[in-house]
Every structure is written in C-alpha cells, then in structure tokens.
Amino acid sequence: MKSHLMFAVREEVEVLREKISELMDRISLLEMENAVLKSHATPETLASLAAQVSANAKTPAPGGGGGTTN
C-alpha cells in the first residue's frame, strides 16, 4: 500500500514540475511581450494604465472572495 502511494505521489510531483516549467516559460514570454509593448506605448497610455491598476487595487474583487475554486 505504501509503495503504491509513493508511486502516485512521485507521478503527481512530476506532473507538477512539468506544469511549473510550462508556466515559467509562459511568464518569460509574457515579460518579453510586456517590455516590447511598454517600449512602444506613449507616456499618456502608460499613465492611464498605471491609474487603472491603482484603481483596481483599491476595489475588492467581484464575488467577495473568501473561497477557492478548482
């Protein structure tokens, strides 16, 4: 029973490692894309985006939070 459980855990760890690797690659791609977009945006556009981010940070998320969904 213990060996079966350990095997299942090892499999799950491997799946999670692969997912982490995929997400890290995605983050790198999005960071590069973000840098390119920022370099081509006007100062007014960047200021507007900063204001939107600031406003969104001050308002709670819809639904009130308090739980997780999977």
Secondary structure, DSSP 8 states (H G I E B T S, - for coil): -HHHHHHHHHHHHHHHHHHHHHHHHHHHHHHHHHHHHHHHS-HHHHHHHHHHHHHHHHS--TT-------
